[in-house]
Amino acid sequence: MKPAIDLPDDPALPGVGAIRALGLARAIPALGLDGRGIELALRGYTPGSRATIAACAGNRRFVVKAYAADPASEARVYRALAAGLGGDSGARVPPLLVCDHDFRVLVIGWLDGATTHELLKTGQGERAGELGARWLERAFSLPVPLGQALGAGHVLCEAGRSVTELVAVDPTLRAAASAVGEALADSQPSDGVPRLVHGALYDRHVLDQDDAVGVIDWRHFGQGPLELDAAMFLATVTRTGLLDAAAARAARAQAVFLAGTRPFLDGDALIWYRVAALLRLARRQLKRRKDDWRARAQVLLGEAARLARAL
């Protein structure tokens, strides 16, 4: 891991400012890093909101997450998950190492393993689908009543914002985005029993740990139907298949995932949440603004519209 030459100078992130001024060991003494060589790499940054820094100190690896807001609620879900998954070799989440309220920083342990996105890219579609299904099966029985409500009403509000933003940036997307939004509004499912959901279960957040499945990045957690997480996992698998020339591998992953989750997911609700997830992923193309972002958004909207015909 190469050292980060520069961390952002962002007054909204006191944790990053402390690390810049003092170094990680002095800024967060609870880590016990004095006298060790430390390498840092900035992995993600949203100005005024958050930064993610990967750290390596000898044979220790961990992630420093600095926020503008107090991350106390995220810390609580890591603690609750650690208790709920204690001794469980089938599923893992990163351990919480430090929660510093003054600097608004979380430090969490590192989980090794290829992401399901990487598995798809390397031809291991069945394994990707198996891991996703395995996590949902375990999440079905996790007794963690934490987080805000993330049911169909919340998702429908997000869908409205997605349509508005897509149309505002590119009017040529109006017809496709509006049709998808209207289909969602006309067929909103009822919320079932709320359970702990990840809230952003992308294929990059699910890891292959040989004997277990690991799930990282719990910032968006809440209480909602498991179909919400299942749909986002499937939508990101679909995105990889459509946009990264991995259609056959994605199809295999989806088939394995659907077979593994069929006993405990509502099929009709899952389609609704998949449509909403694809619309959300189309909206995310606005933030990345790659040269072909319009074409990518159109492909995702087209798949959402295809699925919406079943609603």
C-alpha positions in Angstrom: 0.0 0.0 0.0 1.5 3.3 -1.0 1.5 6.1 1.5 -1.0 8.9 0.9 1.0 12.0 0.1 -2.0 14.3 0.8 -5.1 14.0 2.8 -7.8 16.5 2.1 -7.8 19.8 4.0 -11.4 19.9 5.0 -12.6 21.8 8.1 -15.8 19.7 8.2 -13.7 16.6 8.9 -11.9 17.2 12.2 -10.5 13.6 12.2 -8.7 14.1 8.9 -7.4 17.5 10.2 -6.0 15.8 13.3 -4.3 13.1 11.3 -2.8 15.7 9.0 -1.5 17.7 11.9 -0.5 15.0 14.4 -0.2 11.8 12.5 -2.5 8.8 13.0 -0.7 7.4 16.1 -1.0 10.7 18.0 -4.4 11.6 16.7 -5.9 8.3 17.8 -3.7 6.9 20.6 -6.3 4.2 21.4 -4.9 2.3 18.4 -1.5 1.8 20.2 0.5 2.6 17.1 3.5 4.5 18.7 6.8 3.5 17.2 5.3 1.7 14.2 5.7 2.7 10.6 2.3 3.7 9.2 1.2 3.8 5.6 -2.1 5.6 4.7 -4.1 5.6 1.5 -7.1 7.7 0.8 -9.8 5.3 -0.5 -12.8 7.6 -0.7 -13.6 11.3 -0.1 -16.9 13.3 -0.3 -16.1 17.0 0.5 -17.8 18.3 3.6 -19.1 14.8 4.5 -16.7 11.9 4.9 -13.3 10.3 4.1 -12.2 6.7 4.1 -8.5 6.0 4.7 -6.9 2.6 4.5 -4.1 2.1 7.0 -1.2 -0.4 7.3 1.0 -0.6 10.4 3.3 -3.5 10.3 1.1 -6.6 10.0 -2.0 -4.6 11.1 -4.5 -3.4 8.6 -7.6 -1.4 9.3 -9.8 1.4 7.9 -10.2 4.9 9.3 -13.6 6.5 8.5 -13.8 10.2 9.2 -17.1 12.0 9.2 -18.6 15.5 9.5 -21.4 14.1 11.8 -21.0 12.0 14.9 -20.8 8.3 13.7 -22.2 7.0 17.0 -25.1 5.2 15.4 -22.8 3.3 12.9 -20.6 2.3 15.9 -23.7 0.9 17.6 -24.6 -1.3 14.7 -21.0 -2.7 14.4 -21.2 -3.6 18.1 -24.6 -5.2 17.7 -23.5 -7.2 14.7 -20.4 -8.4 16.5 -22.7 -9.7 19.2 -25.2 -11.2 16.8 -22.6 -12.9 14.7 -20.3 -14.0 17.6 -18.8 -17.4 16.9 -20.6 -17.6 13.5 -18.2 -18.9 10.9 -20.8 -18.4 8.2 -20.9 -14.6 8.2 -18.7 -11.7 9.3 -18.6 -8.0 9.6 -15.5 -5.8 10.3 -14.8 -5.4 14.1 -15.1 -1.9 15.5 -11.7 -0.9 16.9 -12.2 2.7 18.0 -15.0 5.2 18.0 -13.7 8.8 18.7 -16.6 11.1 19.2 -14.5 14.3 19.5 -12.8 13.7 16.1 -15.9 12.0 14.6 -13.9 9.0 13.6 -14.5 5.2 13.4 -11.7 2.7 13.0 -12.7 -0.7 11.9 -10.8 -3.9 11.2 -9.9 -5.1 7.8 -11.7 -8.0 6.1 -9.7 -9.9 3.4 -11.3 -11.5 0.5 -12.4 -10.9 -3.1 -15.6 -8.9 -3.5 -18.4 -10.5 -5.4 -17.9 -7.8 -8.0 -14.3 -9.1 -8.5 -15.7 -12.7 -8.6 -18.0 -11.7 -11.5 -15.2 -10.1 -13.4 -13.1 -13.3 -13.1 -15.8 -15.7 -14.2 -17.0 -16.9 -10.8 -20.7 -15.9 -11.1 -22.0 -18.9 -9.2 -19.8 -18.2 -6.2 -20.9 -14.5 -6.2 -24.6 -15.5 -6.2 -24.0 -18.1 -3.5 -22.3 -15.6 -1.2 -25.0 -13.0 -1.6 -27.7 -15.6 -0.9 -25.8 -16.8 2.1 -25.6 -13.3 3.7 -29.4 -12.7 3.1 -30.2 -16.1 4.7 -28.1 -15.1 7.8 -29.6 -11.6 7.9 -33.1 -13.1 8.0 -32.5 -14.2 11.6 -30.3 -11.3 13.0 -32.0 -9.7 16.0 -30.7 -6.2 15.6 -33.5 -3.5 15.9 -31.4 -0.5 15.0 -31.7 2.2 12.4 -34.3 4.4 10.7 -37.1 3.0 8.6 -36.1 2.1 5.1 -39.3 0.6 3.7 -41.1 1.2 0.4 -42.2 4.7 1.3 -38.5 5.8 1.8 -37.5 4.0 -1.4 -40.3 5.7 -3.4 -39.2 9.2 -2.2 -35.6 8.3 -3.3 -37.0 7.2 -6.7 -38.7 10.6 -7.1 -35.5 12.4 -6.4 -33.7 10.1 -8.9 -36.2 10.9 -11.7 -36.0 14.6 -11.0 -32.2 14.7 -11.1 -31.9 12.6 -14.2 -34.4 14.7 -16.1 -32.8 18.0 -14.9 -29.4 17.0 -16.1 -30.5 15.4 -19.4 -34.0 15.9 -20.7 -33.5 13.1 -23.2 -33.8 10.7 -20.2 -37.2 12.1 -19.3 -39.4 9.5 -20.9 -37.5 6.5 -19.6 -37.0 7.8 -16.1 -40.5 9.1 -15.7 -42.0 5.8 -16.9 -40.0 3.9 -14.3 -41.0 6.3 -11.6 -44.7 6.1 -12.4 -44.5 2.3 -12.4 -43.0 2.3 -8.9 -45.6 4.8 -7.7 -48.5 2.7 -9.1 -47.4 -0.6 -7.5 -45.8 0.2 -4.1 -45.7 -3.0 -2.0 -46.7 -3.2 1.6 -43.9 -3.4 4.1 -43.4 -6.8 5.8 -41.7 -7.5 9.0 -38.8 -4.9 9.4 -35.3 -6.4 9.8 -31.8 -5.0 9.8 -30.8 -4.1 6.3 -27.5 -2.9 5.0 -29.1 -0.2 2.9 -26.5 -0.3 0.1 -25.7 -3.9 -0.5 -23.6 -3.5 -3.6 -21.6 -6.3 -5.1 -18.5 -4.5 -3.9 -19.6 -4.8 -0.3 -19.9 -8.6 -0.2 -16.6 -10.5 0.3 -15.5 -14.1 -0.2 -13.8 -15.3 3.0 -13.6 -19.0 2.0 -15.6 -20.4 4.9 -17.7 -17.3 5.4 -19.2 -14.3 3.7 -18.1 -10.8 4.8 -20.2 -7.6 4.5 -18.5 -4.2 4.8 -19.6 -0.5 4.9 -22.6 -0.3 7.1 -23.1 3.5 6.9 -26.6 3.3 5.3 -28.1 0.6 7.6 -31.7 0.7 8.8 -34.8 -1.3 9.3 -36.7 -2.5 6.3 -37.6 -5.6 4.2 -34.8 -7.9 3.2 -36.0 -7.5 -0.4 -34.4 -4.0 -0.3 -30.9 -5.5 0.2 -31.5 -8.4 -2.1 -32.7 -6.0 -4.9 -29.6 -3.8 -4.6 -27.3 -6.8 -4.7 -29.1 -8.0 -7.8 -29.1 -4.6 -9.4 -25.3 -4.2 -9.0 -24.8 -7.7 -10.4 -27.0 -6.7 -13.3 -25.0 -3.4 -13.8 -21.8 -5.4 -13.9 -23.3 -7.7 -16.5 -24.7 -5.0 -18.7 -21.9 -2.4 -18.5 -18.8 -4.6 -18.1 -19.4 -7.3 -20.7 -20.2 -10.0 -18.1 -23.8 -10.8 -19.0 -23.4 -14.6 -18.8 -21.6 -14.5 -15.5 -24.1 -12.1 -14.1 -27.0 -14.3 -15.2 -25.4 -17.3 -13.4 -25.0 -15.2 -10.2 -28.6 -14.1 -10.4 -29.9 -17.6 -10.9 -27.9 -19.0 -7.9 -28.9 -16.0 -5.7 -32.6 -16.3 -6.6 -32.7 -20.0 -6.0 -31.0 -19.5 -2.6 -33.3 -16.7 -1.4 -36.6 -17.9 -2.8 -37.7 -19.6 0.5 -37.7 -16.3 2.5 -38.1 -13.4 0.0 -41.4 -12.1 -1.6 -40.9 -12.4 -5.3 -43.2 -9.5 -6.3 -41.7 -7.2 -3.7 -38.3 -8.1 -4.9 -39.1 -7.1 -8.5 -40.4 -3.7 -7.2 -37.2 -3.0 -5.2 -35.0 -4.2 -8.1 -36.7 -1.6 -10.4 -36.1 1.1 -7.7 -32.4 0.0 -7.3 -31.7 0.2 -11.0 -33.2 3.7 -11.1 -30.9 4.6 -8.2 -27.9 3.2 -10.0 -28.8 5.2 -13.1 -28.9 8.3 -11.0 -25.4 7.5 -9.6 -24.0 7.8 -13.1 -24.6 11.6 -12.8 -22.0 11.7 -9.9 -19.4 9.8 -11.8 -19.8 11.6 -15.1 -17.7 9.2 -17.2 -17.6 10.0 -20.9 -20.3 7.5 -21.6 -22.5 8.2 -18.5 -25.6 8.9 -20.6 -25.4 5.7 -22.4 -24.8 3.8 -19.1 -27.8 5.5 -17.5 -30.0 4.6 -20.5 -29.0 1.0 -20.3 -29.9 0.8 -16.6 -33.1 2.6 -17.1 -34.0 0.2 -20.0 -33.5 -2.8 -17.7 -35.5 -1.1 -15.0 -38.3 -0.5 -17.5 -38.2 -4.1 -18.7 -38.6 -5.4 -15.1 -41.3 -2.8 -14.4 -43.5 -4.5 -17.0 -44.0 -7.3 -14.4 -45.3 -5.0 -11.7 
